[in-house]
Amino acid sequence: MLMFNLFSKSKNLITPILRCQLCSLDSQYKATICKDCWTQIPWETEKIIKQEVPIFVACRYEYPINRIIQKFKYEQQLHFQHLLANLILQLHLPKVQAIVPMPISEERLIERGYNQSLEVAKIVAKILNIPIWQPIQRMHQHSQKGLTRLERIENIQSQFQIKKDYKIRYKRVLILDDVVTTGSSILALMQSLEQLGCQKIFACAIANAN
């Protein structure tokens, strides 16, 4: 019995302390980061409106969130998905039947190896106990540089196509995007979902880039 107690105590002594994923100085407080880093997040305090669409947004696209998203999106640092998902979960999200992650084109998927919005949506959907729904595919993502506002909207609208023979339908859904800039992608995706019979379509994003 004495040997067992000593062994148990020794196991407790070598239990690793999980350090903050941002500063690595303090122990984790919430969503893989320490209390100081959590309080320094540039929270977005109000729901924003773009393209006449209200969007739930967790943060402003400022340091350190902008750098975290860049590492997650372009540098394959997928361990940040838990932090980013928890930022979304801080929002007062409406009750929905499914989450629709912002789709990316096949070219972007091959380039990055994953859809960043989908990776975050998987965690959010698991915690909320609702399914991921992907009835829309995105075709070639063309550059928006030099286009007028109307041209940008038309360009993005042409990128989204409804998948053929997609039988599963939901009435209340939540679009999840990583960063919202003009809001054109969210508007175009909403319009495609309306064609599928969605009656209540909400949208959320991790960060707002003005």
C-alpha positions in Angstrom: 0.0 0.0 0.0 2.9 2.3 0.9 4.6 1.7 -2.4 1.3 2.4 -4.3 0.8 5.7 -2.5 4.4 6.7 -3.3 3.9 5.8 -6.9 0.6 7.8 -7.1 2.3 10.9 -5.6 5.2 10.6 -8.0 2.8 10.5 -11.0 1.1 13.7 -9.7 4.5 15.4 -9.4 5.4 14.8 -13.0 2.1 15.8 -14.4 3.0 18.5 -17.0 1.6 22.0 -16.6 -0.1 23.1 -19.8 1.4 26.5 -20.8 -0.4 29.3 -22.6 -0.3 28.8 -26.4 0.4 32.5 -26.9 3.0 33.6 -24.4 4.2 30.2 -23.0 4.8 32.0 -19.7 1.8 31.2 -17.6 -0.5 28.2 -17.2 -3.6 27.9 -19.3 -6.7 29.7 -18.0 -9.3 29.4 -20.8 -9.3 28.0 -24.3 -5.6 27.0 -24.2 -4.3 30.5 -23.2 -3.5 32.2 -19.9 -5.6 34.8 -18.1 -3.5 37.8 -19.2 -3.6 36.8 -22.8 -7.3 36.1 -22.6 -8.0 39.7 -21.3 -5.8 41.2 -24.1 -7.9 39.7 -26.9 -9.4 42.6 -29.0 -13.1 41.7 -28.4 -15.7 43.0 -30.8 -18.4 44.4 -28.4 -21.3 44.8 -30.9 -22.8 42.9 -33.8 -21.7 44.4 -37.1 -23.7 44.9 -40.3 -22.1 44.4 -43.8 -24.0 44.2 -47.1 -27.1 44.8 -44.9 -26.4 41.5 -43.2 -26.0 41.4 -39.4 -23.0 39.3 -38.4 -22.0 38.0 -35.0 -18.2 38.7 -34.7 -16.0 37.7 -31.8 -13.0 40.0 -32.3 -11.5 42.8 -34.2 -8.8 41.7 -36.7 -6.0 43.1 -34.6 -3.0 41.7 -32.7 -2.8 39.0 -31.5 -5.9 37.6 -33.2 -4.7 38.6 -36.7 -1.4 36.8 -36.2 -3.1 33.7 -34.8 -5.5 33.5 -37.7 -2.6 33.9 -40.2 -0.6 31.1 -38.5 -3.7 28.9 -38.4 -4.8 29.6 -42.0 -1.5 29.7 -43.9 1.1 28.0 -41.7 -0.7 24.8 -40.8 -0.7 25.6 -37.1 -3.9 23.7 -36.4 -3.5 23.7 -32.7 -5.0 27.2 -32.7 -8.4 25.8 -33.8 -9.5 25.2 -30.2 -8.8 28.8 -29.2 -10.6 30.2 -32.3 -13.6 27.9 -31.8 -13.8 29.1 -28.2 -13.8 32.7 -29.4 -16.9 31.9 -31.5 -18.5 30.2 -28.5 -18.3 33.4 -26.5 -20.9 34.9 -28.8 -24.6 34.8 -27.9 -25.4 32.6 -30.9 -29.0 31.8 -31.9 -30.3 28.3 -31.8 -29.9 26.6 -35.2 -30.2 23.2 -36.8 -26.8 23.1 -38.5 -23.5 25.0 -39.1 -22.4 25.9 -42.6 -18.7 26.6 -42.7 -17.6 29.1 -45.4 -16.6 26.9 -48.4 -13.3 27.3 -50.2 -12.4 26.3 -53.8 -10.7 23.1 -54.6 -7.6 25.0 -55.6 -7.4 26.7 -52.1 -8.1 23.3 -50.5 -5.2 21.7 -52.3 -2.9 24.7 -51.5 -3.7 24.8 -47.8 -4.6 21.2 -47.1 -7.8 22.1 -45.2 -10.6 24.5 -45.0 -9.9 26.7 -42.0 -13.5 27.6 -41.3 -14.5 23.9 -41.4 -11.8 23.0 -38.8 -13.2 25.6 -36.4 -16.8 24.7 -37.2 -16.2 21.0 -36.3 -15.4 22.0 -32.7 -18.2 24.4 -32.4 -20.7 21.9 -33.9 -19.5 19.2 -31.5 -20.0 21.4 -28.4 -23.4 22.7 -29.6 -24.3 19.1 -30.6 -25.5 20.0 -34.1 -24.3 18.8 -37.5 -22.0 20.4 -40.1 -23.9 21.1 -43.3 -22.0 21.6 -46.6 -24.5 21.8 -49.5 -22.7 24.5 -51.4 -19.4 24.2 -53.3 -17.2 27.1 -54.2 -15.7 27.3 -57.7 -12.6 29.3 -58.7 -11.9 32.1 -56.3 -11.0 35.0 -58.5 -9.1 38.1 -57.3 -11.3 41.1 -56.2 -8.6 43.6 -56.8 -9.6 46.6 -58.9 -13.3 45.7 -58.9 -16.1 48.0 -58.0 -18.5 47.1 -55.1 -21.1 45.7 -57.6 -18.5 43.8 -59.6 -17.2 42.2 -56.4 -20.6 41.0 -55.4 -21.3 39.6 -58.8 -17.9 38.0 -58.9 -18.4 36.2 -55.6 -22.0 35.2 -56.3 -20.8 33.3 -59.4 -18.4 31.3 -57.3 -21.1 29.5 -55.2 -23.0 26.5 -56.6 -25.5 24.2 -55.0 -24.3 20.6 -55.0 -26.4 18.3 -57.1 -28.8 15.8 -55.5 -28.2 17.2 -52.0 -31.3 15.9 -50.2 -30.6 16.9 -46.6 -32.2 20.3 -45.8 -32.3 22.6 -42.8 -34.5 25.6 -42.1 -32.3 27.4 -39.5 -28.6 27.5 -40.1 -25.5 29.4 -39.0 -22.7 30.4 -41.5 -19.3 30.3 -39.9 -16.4 32.3 -41.5 -12.9 33.1 -40.2 -12.5 36.8 -41.2 -15.2 39.1 -42.6 -14.1 42.1 -44.7 -16.7 43.3 -47.1 -19.3 40.7 -46.2 -19.8 39.8 -49.9 -18.9 36.1 -49.4 -21.4 35.7 -46.6 -24.1 37.5 -48.6 -23.5 35.2 -51.6 -23.6 32.1 -49.5 -26.8 33.2 -47.8 -28.5 33.7 -51.2 -27.5 30.2 -52.2 -28.8 28.7 -49.0 -32.1 30.6 -49.5 -32.4 28.7 -52.8 -32.3 25.5 -50.8 -35.2 26.6 -48.6 -33.4 28.0 -45.6 -35.7 30.4 -43.8 -33.5 31.7 -41.0 -29.8 32.2 -41.9 -27.5 33.7 -39.3 -23.8 34.5 -39.8 -20.8 34.6 -37.5 -17.0 35.2 -37.9 -14.0 35.0 -35.7 -12.8 38.5 -36.6 -13.9 41.7 -38.3 -11.4 43.3 -40.7 -12.6 46.8 -41.6 
